[in-house]
Amino acid sequence: MRLAFMGTPDFALPTLDALVAAGHDIIAVYTQPPRPAGRGKAPQPGAVQRRAEMLGLAVRSPVSLRDAEAQADFAALDLDVAIVAAYGLILPQAVLDAPRHGCLNVHGSLLPRWRGAAPVQRAILAGDAETGVTIMQMEKGLDTGPMRLLRATSVAGKDAGELTAELAEMGAAMMVEVLGDLAAFPGAIQPEGATYAAKIDKAESRLDFTAPAEAVERQVRAFSPAPGAWFEQAGDRIRILAAEPVAGEGAPGTVLDEHLTIACGTGALRPIRVQRAGRGIMTAAELLRGFAIPVGTRL
């Protein structure tokens, strides 16, 4: 098919690669403009731009698609379909209507649950047993369009990084399947009961030890690897990147033993992988050898 691909971060890469491997004619790759990054804050292209350039594909990085010129340029591509995966810009109606078969989106949840910006993190935080991918026919509303294909996977034990990577691969295979026979995957209207996955605020990543240990462990997984759930001790920020809920009692936030087990509202949390600001990832034991946090400390 003659198509455009629209995406920006790592999540979108498997879909782009799968479309190329399937032999589709990718006329243009739309991605967000380079953003300041690193210590020097020099503009850095996103993952999709780097991959598209490596593949020799034409890259377009408009700041917006709202102006008439950008919309005319898009319409002039004469597309069969546009494929969207974590693009990050709102698509106006003129863009949605331009391709013959409209725009198809790879969304990382089982719609209508977790429409919006952070479906993976919200599914983990909520304790959902499963999530998945929806291939959706896009319309003007926020992830409200008809569903062409859904596929589920378990959330249990996975952090946001692991689950995002799994969903990205699932979505890539599903999109190729749908494009192989669009008529076999007609859009189904979403049922009632939508929930919304609001964008993650960095303040949410501060660990709340007054919550039950199981909820605190979900907080750890939802924010691993980035931005990392954290607590402060002696002026240093310590990120917990993996942990397990264990038995334990004490005032919330109290260090209960020499393994850095931390009392929660009910139960306790035992860190497995941690990171001190400016240092590499290490075990809790390695942290404690160079950064004392005595038993009884209130975090």
N, C-alpha and C positions, 0 to 999 in steps of 0.2 A: 504494500500500500504506500501511497505517497503521503508522508506525514511530517509533522514538526514534533520535536520533543521539547518539553518545558520542565526544567528541574534545576536544582542548585546544589544541595549537599550530598554527602555519601549515600544516603538512603536511596537516591535516584539512580545511582550508577548501575546496579544490576539490571534495572529496566532498560536503560539506554543500551547496555551491552547486549541484552537479550534481543532487542529490536534489530540491532545491527546483525547479530548472528542469524536471525530469522530471515534476513534478506530484504527487509523493508527499506524503502527509499526515503532516507531522512533528509529532507530539503533544508531544514534549518534547526538549530538548537537554540532555544531561548533560555537564558539563565540570568540571575541577578548580577548587577555590576560588581566588580571587585570591591572588597571591603578592607578597611585598615585592619591589620593584624600584626602580631609579633611585637617585639620590643620597639622596633622603629616605627610601628604603625604605618608601614607602607601598604598600599593597596594590594591585596592578594586575591587572585581568582578563586572561585569556588571549585569544588571537586568535579562538577559536571563540565565546567568550562575547560578545565585541564584535560579531562578525558576526551571531550569533543575535539579539541585542537589536536590531540595525539592521533585521533582517528581521521583527521582531515575534514571534519564537518564544519559547515558554516555556522558561526556563533553570532547571536544577536543578544545584546544586553541593555535593553531599554530601561530607563528608570521607572517608567510607567507605560501602561497600555491604554491609558484613558484618552490620549489625544488622537485626533483624526488621522494624522500622518502615520502613527504607529499602527493603527487599526487598518489603514489602507495597505500598508506594507505587508501586514499579516494576511489580509484577504488575497493579495496578489500572488501568494504562494500556491493558490489553487489546490488546497489539501483535501485528501480523503478524510483525514482525522488528525487531531492533535492529541498527544499523550502527555499527561501532566503527572509529575511525581515530586511533591515537596518543592514546588516552584517558589512560593513565597510572595507572589503578587496576585492581586485580585484580577480576574478575567472579566472585562466588561461584556455585556450582551453581544455587542458586535463581534467580538473575538469568539465567543462561544458558538455563535451562529455561522461563522465563516466556513469551517470545513464541512464537507458534504455529510459526514456522519458525526459532526459535533466534536466535543472534547471528552476524552475518557481520563479518569483520575485513579491513581493507585492510592487508596487511603488505608492507613494502618490501624483499622479497628473493624469490628462487626457492626456496621451501621444498622440502626440509628444511634447506637451507643457510642459515645465519645466522638461527636463531631467537633472539628476545630483543630487547634494548633498542636496540642500535646497528648495525643491519644495513648501513646505507649506509657508515658509516665503516669497518667491518670488511671489507667487500667491497673497498674501495679499498686499505686497508692490505695485504690479502692478495694484491693484484695480480690479482684475478679479472677475466677478460675480459668477463664479462657479469653482470648482475644483473637484477632485474625486480620485478614485483608478483605476489603471490598473494592471491586472494580466498579466504578460509578460513572454514569452518564452525567456530566456536569451541567448544572443550571445556576442561575444567579444567586440562590440562597447558599448559606454556609453548609456545604456537604449534605444538601437536601435532595440531590438528584436520584433518579431511578438506579437500582442496583442490578448490574448485569451478572456478577459472580461474587460469591462469598466463600471463604475458606477459613477454618478455625485452627488454632493451635493453643496448647496449654501455656499458662503464664507461670506456673509453679517453679520457684527456685531461680528464675531468670532475672538478671538485672536489665536496665533499660538498654544498655549497649548490646547485649546478647539478643534481646527480644527484637530490637530495631533491625539488627542484621538479618535475623531469621525472617521477619516480615518483608524486608526488602527483597530477599530471594524469592519468597513465596509470590509476592506481587509481580515480580518480573515474569515468572512462569505463567501466572494467571493472565497477565496482559497479552502475552503471545498467544495463549489459548483462545482468548476472546477475539483477538484480531484475525485468527485463523478462520473464524466462521461467525461473523457478527450476528447473523440471523439466528444462530443457535443459542444466543445469549440475550434475549430481549430484556429490556429494563423492567424491573419490578418496583412498584411504589414502596417506599420505606414505611414500615409500620409505625404506630404511635410509640411514645416512650423515649424520645430523644434525650440524651444527656450531652453536656458540652465540656470539652477538654480545653479549659482556659490555658493560655500561655503560662509557662512556669515562671514564677517570680523567684529570684535568687534567695529572697528571705525565707521561702518555704524549705530551703535545704538545710536550715539550722535545725539540728536534732531536738525533738521535743520528748525528753525523757519522762514527762508526766503521762504520756500515752502508754498503753500496753506494749509489752516487748514485741509482740507480733507486728503491731502497727509501726513501731520504730524500725524494725527490720525491713518492712516494706518501704519506708522512707529511704533507707540506705540503698535498696535495690533500684528505686525509682530515679535516684540522682547519681547512679554510678554508670559510666565513669565520669560524667560531667553533669552539673558543676561539682558534684560530690557533697554528700551530707556531712555536716561538720559540727564540732563543739569547740569551745575555747578553753585553754588552760594556760595559766601563767603568761597571758598575752599572746600565745601562739594558737593558730587555728589548726586543728587536727581533723582531717577528713577520714571518714570511715567508708571504705569502698566495698567491703563485704563483711557480714556479721551473721550470727545465729542467735535466736532467742533461746534462753536457758532458764532453769529454775533459779530463783534468788529473791531475796527480800531486802528492802531498805528504803530510805528516803530517795525519791526519784533523782537520778543524777549522781548518786554516790558510788564510788569505786568500791567493789565488794571484795576483790581478791587480787593476787599478784598477776592474774591473766588479763587485767583491765576489764573485768566483767562489771557492767554498769547497771545499777538498779533502775527499773522503769516503774510506771504506774502500777502495773502488775507484771511479775516476772522480771527478767533481766536480759541484757544484751551483751554478748561476747564478741568483740571485734576480731576479725580474721585478717583482713588487709587494711592498712591505714596509710596515711600520708601526711607528714608534717609540712607546713608551708615551706616551700623552697627546697624540699627534699624529694627523694624517690619513693616509690611505693614499697612498703615493707610489712612484715608481720607485726602484730601487737608486741610480741616479745622483743623484737629488734628495736621497736620504738622505745620501750621501757628501759632498755640497756643504756640508751643515750639521753633519755628525757624522762626523769623520774615523775611518776604520778602515784603517790603513796595510797595504800588502802585507806579508805575513809575520806579521801578527797571528794568534795562536792563539785561536780562539773556544771 
